[in-house]
Amino acid sequence: MKMKIAATVVLFLLMLISSASAGGNHLSQSNSQNAFSPGVFVSQDATNMGIIVGDGNTLNQKNEQDADASGTMSAIFQDASNFGIQVGNGNKLFQTNKADADIRNLFWGSATAMLSQVLIEQTQANLGIQVGDHNNLFQRNDADAEVENVAIANAFDSLDSQSELSTATATAIATLRNVKISQNQENFAVQVGDRNNLLQNNDADAEVENVAVANAGAFASNDATQTPPTFSNVGGIAQDASSDATASAAAGLSHVAIEQNQANLGVQVGDRNSLSQSNDADAEVENVAVANAGAFASNDAKLDQTASGFASNLGGIAQDASSDATASAVAGLSHVAIEQNQANLGVQVGDRNSLFQSNDADAEVENVAVANAGAFASNDADLTQTAYGFARNIGGIAQGASSDATANARSTLRRVEIVQDQTNLGAQVGDRNSLFQSNDADAEVENAAVANAGAIASTNDHVSAVDILDPKVDIESGFATLNEIAIKQCQKNLAVQVGHNFAAQNNYADGQVEQDLANTAANLHRISIEQTEVNAVVQVGSSAVFQNGGQIDHPNQSNTHIKRTQSNTLVEVN
Amino acid sequence: MKKLLVAFMALMALISFGSAGGIDFSRSYGSNAITQTNWASASSSWQPGVYEQYQSNTAIVVGNGNDITQSNIADATNFGSGSIFQSQSNLLIAVGNGNDVNQQNWADALNFGGRIRQVQENLAVIVGSKNDVLQANRASAVAGRFASITQDQSNLGVVIGNENDLFQSNDADADAFGPGDKIDQSQTNLAVEIGEGRRNSRNHVSQHNNAYADAFAVSTVNQVEKNLAVVVGSHEVVHQSNWQDADLSDGFAHINQNAVNSIVAIGRHDSSTQSNDQDAYGVIVDQTASNLAVMVSGSQQP
């Protein structure tokens, strides 16, 4: 009987060795997509799916997407996903998505830039399931979207004349209806077994810069010189010199929206597991709806006569010189909105597990709806007579010189809104578990709806005789209207622990509003900042808890409404 | 003691089955060189015409160490406006060890206006060990205005045995230089490799699709590439790649690109690589790429 059992055991063992001489499979999956469209849209879709059963396997899944588009209505859609399942011990799973979308240098340089719509939409997802011990799972999404140098109008006119008339006119118009960037990132993982590691990360970057910008410059210069012949002036001599420069710039943009959604979901069942979840979002809107206009008019008129004879100046001498510079800038922007949503959800069942969750959001709006206008008029009139004879100055000498400079700047912005929502939810069941949760939000609005106007008129006249007229007129007007700036920051940490555990929670929010309204008359209706921070822990068993919240506000305007809420809640049962 | 002896004998039989191929072709049936070639060429100076070129090779080979070549070469030029149709196929069934198999199709078409259609197929069924199998299709088409180019390429290989190499590739090149042109490129590789025994079957499979399209003015380009491999055995290596490039000279085109790799692998120590590479320049660009794999092996030795 013993021999029978021994033989059976030996046979089974040999068969096991024969059939189990290591799995060790390797699978690499990758997609690379590259596209450029000068017209309508680009759509990119990439998928990896791998299923591996056995021990010691490695699965690498990667998607890379790159798209550039330029057209009157440009749109980029990027969708990437990885799906991996591993059953066995000592397996490794790597899942990454990387997307890059650019809409750049579109309608750049012409006097009129008019676009309809610009859209970028990026969606990334990873799904990983591992069953077994000593497994590693890495999930990462990386999205970068940029709209830069779009709808830019440049107009410039220059005339440098030697005659008596110089005129320069420049008009720039830049309009764009909608700019939208949408980024969605998700990681989902389940691990069942002991000593497993799980790392989940989302990184999103969105930027809208130099969009709907109009620049106009007009430069008129007159350098008229008149030297009559040297003999008697009977019929009269007249010089009429003028320089006119007109520059106008208009920039209009209806909506700018950036939306970023990030989520991590991880579930681990077993002992000595490690789970790390992090989200990082960065959004920036800068130099949007900007109008700049500059006009420069210069007049350098010179009349020089030397006459002799019986009636050396019988007909008279007259000089009339004028400089006019007019600059007008108008910038209009209806709505700027940045919305950032970040969430982490981690569930661990077992002992000696660690869970780390963090969210980091940064939003910035700077130099939007900006109008600048500058006008400079200069007049330098010179009238000189040298006469010899019996009646040297019968007809008289007259000079008229004038400078007019006018600058108007108007900017209008209806609403700037930043919403940041961050949530961490962690649940641990077992002993000697540790949990760390943190949220960090930073929002800044700087120089929204700014109008600057400057006008300078100068006259420098020189005449040897009577009738001098040199009026100088400076007119400058800047007016900015901003209806509302709203910043909402909401941060939540929620932890549920059952057992002998440790938990730490931290929230930090920074909301900042800075307005540089120098040299303008402003009409700012309302600034509101709303910050909400919640830390909540439910623990059953002996434990240690640290809860911390921090809020900072920097508004520098009156009529500001700030609402801040902070709460720490602990429910503990020993 | 008697039962123990029976068990031990069963174990030895198991090891014997798992360490060698099940079919014995160790004896030599002759080392032959087999070559099948078709060559066709047609040309028209100015008159419009219709050209149809059909080429096929079929062979059944039993024995070891054979050198087997099947190839089709077709060339058609039409300076007028008309249509060109080229069809090429190779079929082979080989039973034996150490065979060198080469299946190739070459098609070249030039049409100043009208339609070009190129169909290329290779089919090989190999039973034995240490066989090298190459399946390749190469198609090139140039068309003028208001033309359409259709290129269909496919390889099918079935290999049963150990230490076999199977290489499948499709190359398609289409150039259309007129307004309103349309290019359709379809490429497929299908491979089934089954090793014998439980250890060291060591079969290799390589599948590659390459498609290039160049068009001018308003055009439509469709590129579809597929690889499918089913491998059974240990130490199997599978490489799959799809490469697509649509370069439209002025960008006013609609481009659709679709690439798929699929693998089913059963066994240990297998290694697989799947990649898709897409590049496009057009007004409307739609790119889809996907990799699918299922690999199953036993548990690790404790």
Interface residues (C-beta under 8 A of the other chain):
Chain A: M3 K4 A6 A7 T8 V10 L11 L14 M15 I17 S18 S19 A20 S21 A22 G23 G24 N25 H26 L27 S28 Q29 S30 N31 S32 Q33 N34 A35 F36 S37 P38 G39 V40 F41 V42 S43 Q44 D45 A46 T47 N48 M49 G50 I51 I52 V53 G54 D55 G56 N57 Q61 N63 A67 G71 G88 N89 G90
Chain B: M1 K3 L4 A7 F8 A10 L11 L14 I15 G18 R198 R199 G251 F252 A259 N261 I263 A265 R268 H269 D270 S271 S272 T273 Q274 S275 N276 D277 Q278 D279 A280 Y281 G282 V283 I284 V285 D286 Q287 T288 A289 S290 N291 L292 A293 V294 M295 V296 S297 G298 S299 Q300 Q301 P302
